[in-house]
Every structure is written in structure tokens, then in C-alpha cells.
Amino acid sequence: MTGRISCDSSAFSYKMVIVVRTDIKMSKGKMAAQAGHAAVSAAEYARKNRPEWWSPWITEGQCKIAVKVRSEAEILEIERKARNAGLPVALIVDRGLTEIPPNTTTCLGIGPAPANKVDTITGKLSLL
């Protein structure tokens, strides 16, 4: 296979979306670490509880998309919708050991799950 394939391509039937809060001050490194926590935690949840979604996601290339929200209320509403839809979710709350106060909600991992199911929750959010 040559060239780059976007995760928005029809080549991917499964995806994970990482929702990142942009209203809190995080360095690029902190944001990357928090997104990593969300990705690993959501994937591990799916591996244990939704292997029928996790396995093909792994096989087809582990598509991940990063999007942004502007408030804690917004990320919590997206979490609620994703949970109600039966999607794997991982809400990341920081311990406050470095840049931000303890118990700050930073990121949300959704999926891996069928792309169309994830898109109904996150499809209108702006890319990070």
C-alpha cells in the first residue's frame, strides 16, 4: 500500500475518537499524554468488553481522530451520549501532579467501535 490513508477514508470501518478540552491550559506534551491515556484506556475497555469491535480495529490500522471541545460540560455531555449509545468510553481525570489542578477532566476516549456509531456522537466536532 502506498501513500497515506486518512482515518475518514472508507478504508476504515472502525475508529476511536479522542475528545480533548481546549479551555484548560495544557502544554502540547501534557495534551499528548492525556490523549494517550484516553486512547489506551478506551482500547483496553473495548478489548475486554467489545472484542468484536476491538479486533477489527486493531487489524485495519487502529484509526484514531482527535477532536476538541471548549468546556467540561461539553465533554461530559458527549460522554453521556456515548455511554447511552453503548460505546466504549474512557473519561480521563488528571491527578494534578504537574500542570493542572487535581481532578481536572482533560480528555475522553470513545471507541474503538463502528465508525458510523462513533460519528453519530462526534461527527460534528472540530478537529484538534
N, CA, C and O of each residue as an XYZ file, in Angstrom:
512
protein
N       0.843     -1.160      0.000
C       0.000      0.000      0.000
C       0.895      1.230      0.000
O       1.852      1.296      0.771
N       0.601      2.196     -0.844
C       1.397      3.411     -0.905
C       0.562      4.608     -0.505
O      -0.668      4.565     -0.554
N       1.231      5.675     -0.109
C       0.524      6.892      0.262
C      -0.069      6.799      1.654
O       0.040      5.780      2.335
N      -0.696      7.882      2.052
C      -1.311      7.954      3.371
C      -2.814      7.782      3.246
O      -3.425      8.269      2.294
N      -3.394      7.106      4.184
C      -4.838      6.913      4.205
C      -5.389      7.661      5.402
O      -4.960      7.438      6.533
N      -6.328      8.537      5.157
C      -6.981      9.259      6.243
C      -7.904      8.317      6.991
O      -8.480      7.403      6.401
N      -8.044      8.536      8.284
C      -8.987      7.745      9.068
C     -10.428      8.025      8.656
O     -11.326      7.261      9.008
N     -10.662      9.102      7.921
C     -12.004      9.395      7.442
C     -12.303      8.621      6.165
O     -13.413      8.698      5.637
N     -11.341      7.894      5.678
C     -11.493      7.133      4.448
C     -12.441      5.949      4.646
O     -12.593      5.442      5.757
N     -13.056      5.530      3.587
C     -13.927      4.355      3.646
C     -13.129      3.076      3.893
O     -13.712      2.003      4.050
N     -11.795      3.185      3.929
C     -10.957      2.024      4.210
C     -11.081      1.579      5.669
O     -10.650      0.481      6.019
N     -11.665      2.424      6.518
C     -11.782      2.123      7.937
C     -13.240      1.976      8.336
O     -14.039      2.898      8.166
N     -13.573      0.824      8.861
C     -14.933      0.577      9.351
C     -15.057      0.843     10.845
O     -16.162      0.990     11.367
N     -13.909      0.905     11.535
C     -13.880      1.109     12.977
C     -12.961      2.283     13.288
O     -11.994      2.537     12.569
N     -13.274      2.995     14.368
C     -12.425      4.116     14.753
C     -12.528      4.388     16.238
O     -13.413      3.896     16.937
N     -11.590      5.189     16.680
C     -11.582      5.728     18.027
C     -11.509      7.239     17.878
O     -10.810      7.748     17.001
N     -12.229      7.955     18.731
C     -12.136      9.408     18.752
C     -11.670      9.837     20.134
O     -12.182      9.375     21.154
N     -10.693     10.725     20.145
C     -10.187     11.301     21.385
C     -10.699     12.737     21.433
O     -10.396     13.548     20.558
N     -11.474     13.034     22.462
C     -12.046     14.366     22.658
C     -11.177     15.085     23.685
O     -10.986     14.591     24.797
N     -10.653     16.246     23.314
C      -9.718     16.988     24.162
C     -10.327     18.342     24.528
O     -10.849     19.055     23.670
N     -10.252     18.678     25.794
C     -10.686     20.013     26.230
C      -9.629     21.048     25.875
O      -8.443     20.859     26.147
N     -10.070     22.146     25.262
C      -9.135     23.218     24.907
C      -9.306     24.453     25.786
O      -8.611     25.450     25.594
N     -10.219     24.395     26.743
C     -10.428     25.540     27.624
C      -9.488     25.533     28.827
O      -9.467     26.488     29.604
N      -8.718     24.469     28.982
C      -7.729     24.417     30.066
C      -6.344     24.524     29.458
O      -6.118     24.100     28.324
N      -5.430     25.084     30.206
C      -4.076     25.300     29.702
C      -3.242     24.044     29.903
O      -2.853     23.712     31.023
N      -2.970     23.347     28.792
C      -2.089     22.179     28.817
C      -1.019     22.395     27.758
O      -1.319     22.853     26.656
N       0.215     22.070     28.080
C       1.267     22.102     27.074
C       0.980     21.023     26.037
O       0.147     20.147     26.267
N       1.661     21.081     24.908
C       1.474     20.051     23.880
C       1.834     18.671     24.420
O       1.172     17.683     24.102
N       2.867     18.607     25.226
C       3.257     17.325     25.804
C       2.214     16.782     26.759
O       1.909     15.590     26.735
N       1.662     17.647     27.601
C       0.618     17.232     28.547
C      -0.619     16.775     27.777
O      -1.225     15.759     28.119
N      -0.995     17.523     26.738
C      -2.154     17.162     25.931
C      -1.936     15.799     25.268
O      -2.846     14.970     25.229
N      -0.734     15.574     24.751
C      -0.424     14.287     24.120
C      -0.494     13.151     25.138
O      -1.015     12.078     24.835
N       0.023     13.380     26.335
C      -0.019     12.351     27.373
C      -1.457     12.032     27.772
O      -1.814     10.865     27.935
N      -2.281     13.064     27.928
C      -3.678     12.851     28.303
C      -4.431     12.118     27.195
O      -5.237     11.229     27.470
N      -4.169     12.489     25.951
C      -4.788     11.785     24.824
C      -4.334     10.332     24.792
O      -5.120      9.440     24.471
N      -3.071     10.092     25.123
C      -2.576      8.723     25.206
C      -3.288      7.922     26.282
O      -3.626      6.757     26.071
N      -3.517      8.539     27.432
C      -4.282      7.863     28.494
C      -5.672      7.482     27.986
O      -6.146      6.370     28.221
N      -6.319      8.417     27.289
C      -7.679      8.163     26.786
C      -7.678      7.031     25.765
O      -8.554      6.166     25.791
N      -6.699      7.035     24.871
C      -6.635      6.001     23.836
C      -6.390      4.622     24.434
O      -7.077      3.660     24.092
N      -5.414      4.529     25.324
C      -5.086      3.234     25.929
C      -6.256      2.729     26.780
O      -6.627      1.558     26.700
N      -6.823      3.604     27.579
C      -7.913      3.190     28.471
C      -9.152      2.757     27.702
O      -9.768      1.746     28.040
N      -9.523      3.507     26.677
C     -10.691      3.135     25.877
C     -10.438      1.839     25.118
O     -11.317      0.981     25.041
N      -9.243      1.693     24.557
C      -8.915      0.463     23.820
C      -8.935     -0.751     24.744
O      -9.435     -1.810     24.365
N      -8.403     -0.605     25.935
C      -8.381     -1.726     26.880
C      -9.802     -2.101     27.301
O     -10.124     -3.283     27.423
N     -10.646     -1.100     27.522
C     -12.041     -1.380     27.841
C     -12.701     -2.153     26.700
O     -13.393     -3.143     26.938
N     -12.490     -1.704     25.475
C     -13.093     -2.376     24.315
C     -12.532     -3.788     24.146
O     -13.270     -4.713     23.807
N     -11.220     -3.957     24.383
C     -10.616     -5.290     24.245
C     -11.302     -6.287     25.173
O     -11.555     -7.430     24.793
N     -11.599     -5.845     26.389
C     -12.219     -6.727     27.371
C     -13.724     -6.891     27.172
O     -14.265     -7.975     27.391
N     -14.402     -5.813     26.757
C     -15.861     -5.799     26.746
C     -16.510     -5.815     25.363
O     -17.673     -6.195     25.233
N     -15.773     -5.409     24.331
C     -16.315     -5.394     22.969
C     -15.268     -5.930     21.982
O     -14.895     -5.234     21.038
N     -14.798     -7.160     22.197
C     -13.753     -7.688     21.318
C     -14.172     -7.740     19.854
O     -13.323     -7.715     18.964
N     -15.480     -7.812     19.599
C     -15.954     -7.833     18.216
C     -15.716     -6.495     17.512
O     -15.766     -6.426     16.283
N     -15.457     -5.429     18.283
C     -15.077     -4.135     17.707
C     -13.574     -3.916     17.806
O     -12.963     -3.344     16.903
N     -12.981     -4.371     18.902
C     -11.553     -4.155     19.115
C     -10.709     -4.890     18.077
O      -9.792     -4.304     17.501
N     -11.004     -6.154     17.834
C     -10.172     -6.961     16.918
C     -10.101     -6.386     15.508
O      -8.999     -6.247     14.978
N     -11.236     -6.041     14.869
C     -11.112     -5.480     13.529
C     -10.470     -4.085     13.526
O      -9.811     -3.711     12.556
N     -10.655     -3.327     14.591
C      -9.999     -2.017     14.693
C      -8.486     -2.189     14.703
O      -7.767     -1.450     14.031
N      -8.005     -3.167     15.468
C      -6.572     -3.461     15.512
C      -6.086     -3.880     14.123
O      -5.069     -3.383     13.640
N      -6.806     -4.781     13.494
C      -6.404     -5.340     12.209
C      -6.365     -4.306     11.097
O      -5.460     -4.322     10.263
N      -7.354     -3.396     11.080
C      -7.431     -2.465      9.958
C      -6.589     -1.204     10.141
O      -6.587     -0.344      9.260
N      -5.877     -1.072     11.254
C      -4.936      0.036     11.370
C      -5.138      0.983     12.529
O      -4.433      1.989     12.613
N      -6.075      0.710     13.436
C      -6.259      1.488     14.663
C      -6.514      2.968     14.399
O      -5.836      3.826     14.965
N      -7.467      3.267     13.559
C      -7.825      4.644     13.220
C      -8.190      5.422     14.478
O      -9.028      4.996     15.272
N      -7.536      6.584     14.641
C      -7.821      7.489     15.759
C      -7.965      8.901     15.220
O      -7.193      9.335     14.365
N      -8.965      9.615     15.730
C      -9.202     11.004     15.355
C      -9.203     11.824     16.640
O      -9.782     11.398     17.640
N      -8.564     12.996     16.631
C      -8.575     13.896     17.785
C      -9.453     15.096     17.465
O      -9.279     15.760     16.443
N     -10.402     15.359     18.361
C     -11.309     16.497     18.206
C     -11.262     17.335     19.471
O     -10.679     16.927     20.475
N     -11.884     18.519     19.417
C     -11.804     19.416     20.566
C     -13.180     19.876     21.027
O     -14.134     19.967     20.255
N     -13.233     20.160     22.319
C     -14.393     20.794     22.939
C     -13.879     21.947     23.783
O     -12.686     22.030     24.076
N     -14.790     22.843     24.176
C     -14.377     24.060     24.867
C     -14.792     24.126     26.332
O     -14.635     25.167     26.969
N     -15.324     23.023     26.882
C     -15.725     23.092     28.287
C     -15.860     21.695     28.889
O     -15.987     20.698     28.179
N     -15.828     21.660     30.210
C     -16.067     20.406     30.910
C     -17.499     19.936     30.679
O     -17.742     18.743     30.501
N     -18.438     20.861     30.682
C     -19.843     20.491     30.457
C     -20.009     19.810     29.093
O     -20.757     18.840     28.969
N     -19.324     20.312     28.090
C     -19.430     19.725     26.752
C     -18.848     18.317     26.701
O     -19.448     17.422     26.105
N     -17.690     18.111     27.317
C     -17.083     16.778     27.286
C     -17.939     15.780     28.074
O     -18.056     14.616     27.691
N     -18.535     16.244     29.178
C     -19.383     15.350     29.968
C     -20.676     14.993     29.232
O     -21.182     13.881     29.379
N     -21.206     15.914     28.453
C     -22.400     15.627     27.657
C     -22.077     14.613     26.548
O     -22.883     13.729     26.258
N     -20.913     14.744     25.942
C     -20.502     13.785     24.920
C     -20.290     12.410     25.551
O     -20.671     11.394     24.970
N     -19.685     12.378     26.734
C     -19.508     11.108     27.442
C     -20.867     10.451     27.697
O     -21.032      9.253     27.464
N     -21.825     11.224     28.169
C     -23.160     10.690     28.461
C     -23.792     10.094     27.200
O     -24.346      8.996     27.243
N     -23.712     10.805     26.097
C     -24.290     10.322     24.841
C     -23.603      9.037     24.376
O     -24.263      8.102     23.923
N     -22.279      8.997     24.491
C     -21.528      7.810     24.064
C     -21.881      6.600     24.939
O     -22.089      5.501     24.424
N     -21.947      6.798     26.237
C     -22.336      5.704     27.141
C     -23.750      5.219     26.827
O     -23.999      4.015     26.762
N     -24.667      6.155     26.634
C     -26.053      5.788     26.312
C     -26.146      5.028     24.990
O     -27.058      4.223     24.796
N     -25.207      5.284     24.084
C     -25.177      4.587     22.795
C     -24.483      3.228     22.903
O     -24.416      2.488     21.922
N     -23.967      2.898     24.088
C     -23.302      1.607     24.286
C     -21.882      1.551     23.765
O     -21.357      0.464     23.522
N     -21.252      2.698     23.589
C     -19.883      2.735     23.072
C     -18.871      2.632     24.207
O     -19.145      3.071     25.324
N     -17.700      2.053     23.929
C     -16.628      2.071     24.923
C     -16.199      3.517     25.166
O     -15.990      4.268     24.213
N     -16.068      3.909     26.420
C     -15.626      5.262     26.758
C     -14.619      5.213     27.897
O     -14.637      4.311     28.735
N     -13.749      6.201     27.903
C     -12.790      6.369     28.994
C     -12.634      7.859     29.238
O     -12.042      8.569     28.424
N     -13.161      8.333     30.353
C     -13.030      9.729     30.748
C     -11.755      9.867     31.569
O     -11.554      9.140     32.542
N     -10.900     10.796     31.178
C      -9.613     10.964     31.842
C      -9.665     12.178     32.772
O      -9.950     13.298     32.346
N      -9.384     11.925     34.048
C      -9.359     12.963     35.074
C      -7.943     12.999     35.644
O      -7.462     12.012     36.202
N      -7.291     14.134     35.499
C      -5.880     14.253     35.876
C      -5.687     14.269     37.393
O      -6.529     14.782     38.130
N      -4.584     13.710     37.841
C      -4.266     13.665     39.276
C      -3.697     14.976     39.792
O      -3.618     15.184     41.003
N      -3.298     15.866     38.882
C      -2.800     17.175     39.310
C      -1.369     17.184     39.778
O      -0.999     18.014     40.610
N      -0.556     16.290     39.271
C       0.836     16.210     39.719
C       1.769     17.147     38.956
O       2.897     17.380     39.391
N       1.314     17.688     37.824
C       2.213     18.539     37.036
C       1.578     19.895     36.725
O       1.727     20.831     37.510
N       0.884     20.020     35.615
C       0.485     21.334     35.109
C      -0.891     21.830     35.519
O      -1.125     23.039     35.539
N      -1.790     20.943     35.840
C      -3.170     21.361     36.056
C      -3.661     20.898     37.430
O      -3.086     19.983     38.019
N      -4.712     21.522     37.934
C      -5.206     21.158     39.262
C      -5.718     19.712     39.320
O      -6.156     19.164     38.308
N      -5.659     19.100     40.505
C      -6.192     17.742     40.668
C      -7.669     17.681     40.280
O      -8.421     18.644     40.429
N      -8.043     16.525     39.785
C      -9.434     16.221     39.417
C      -9.951     17.045     38.242
O     -11.152     17.292     38.132
N      -9.040     17.470     37.362
C      -9.440     18.174     36.153
C      -9.721     17.152     35.055
O      -8.857     16.337     34.730
N     -10.915     17.191     34.486
C     -11.255     16.340     33.351
C     -10.556     16.899     32.121
O     -10.738     18.066     31.774
N      -9.751     16.062     31.458
C      -8.937     16.546     30.338
C      -9.361     15.990     28.982
O      -9.431     16.732     28.002
N      -9.645     14.693     28.920
C      -9.893     14.022     27.645
C     -10.941     12.933     27.809
O     -11.254     12.489     28.914
N     -11.463     12.526     26.675
C     -12.413     11.423     26.620
C     -12.057     10.550     25.429
O     -11.932     11.044     24.309
N     -11.894      9.261     25.663
C     -11.709      8.316     24.563
C     -13.030      7.630     24.268
O     -13.708      7.164     25.184
N     -13.400      7.566     23.000
C     -14.616      6.879     22.573
C     -14.222      5.854     21.519
O     -13.571      6.188     20.529
N     -14.623      4.597     21.737
C     -14.280      3.535     20.811
C     -13.119      2.727     21.356
O     -12.717      2.904     22.506
N     -12.586      1.851     20.543
C     -12.950      1.626     19.150
C     -14.344      1.015     19.016
O     -14.801      0.217     19.835
N     -14.983      1.441     17.935
C     -16.343      0.994     17.647
C     -16.604      1.239     16.163
O     -15.804      1.895     15.495
N     -17.707      0.723     15.646
C     -18.031      1.008     14.246
C     -18.033      2.517     13.998
O     -18.608      3.282     14.773
N     -17.397      2.925     12.930
C     -17.225      4.346     12.624
C     -18.556      5.091     12.581
O     -18.652      6.216     13.072
N     -19.563      4.485     12.009
C     -20.851      5.179     11.906
C     -21.469      5.428     13.280
O     -22.144      6.439     13.474
N     -21.252      4.525     14.232
C     -21.777      4.713     15.588
C     -21.041      5.845     16.306
O     -21.660      6.657     16.994
N     -19.734      5.892     16.145
C     -18.940      6.948     16.768
C     -19.280      8.295     16.134
O     -19.394      9.304     16.830
N     -19.439      8.306     14.821
C     -19.722      9.556     14.114
C     -21.033     10.196     14.540
O     -21.165     11.419     14.484
N     -22.010      9.392     14.968
C     -23.276      9.990     15.411
C     -23.078     10.840     16.667
O     -23.859     11.756     16.927
N     -22.047     10.543     17.438
C     -21.766     11.292     18.670
C     -20.763     12.407     18.428
O     -20.905     13.495     18.987
N     -19.750     12.158     17.604
C     -18.609     13.086     17.497
C     -18.444     13.716     16.114
O     -17.564     14.555     15.923
N     -19.259     13.332     15.170
C     -19.055     13.738     13.777
C     -19.082     15.237     13.506
O     -18.537     15.687     12.498
N     -19.700     16.011     14.380
C     -19.797     17.459     14.153
C     -18.758     18.256     14.940
O     -18.715     19.483     14.848
N     -17.925     17.565     15.710
C     -16.889     18.255     16.478
C     -15.723     18.638     15.562
O     -15.429     17.932     14.597
N     -15.066     19.750     15.868
C     -13.933     20.209     15.086
C     -12.687     19.398     15.414
O     -12.489     18.980     16.555
N     -11.854     19.181     14.407
C     -10.583     18.501     14.623
C      -9.692     19.331     15.530
O      -9.748     20.560     15.520
N      -8.866     18.643     16.316
C      -7.954     19.308     17.225
C      -6.842     19.971     16.426
O      -5.953     20.596     17.006
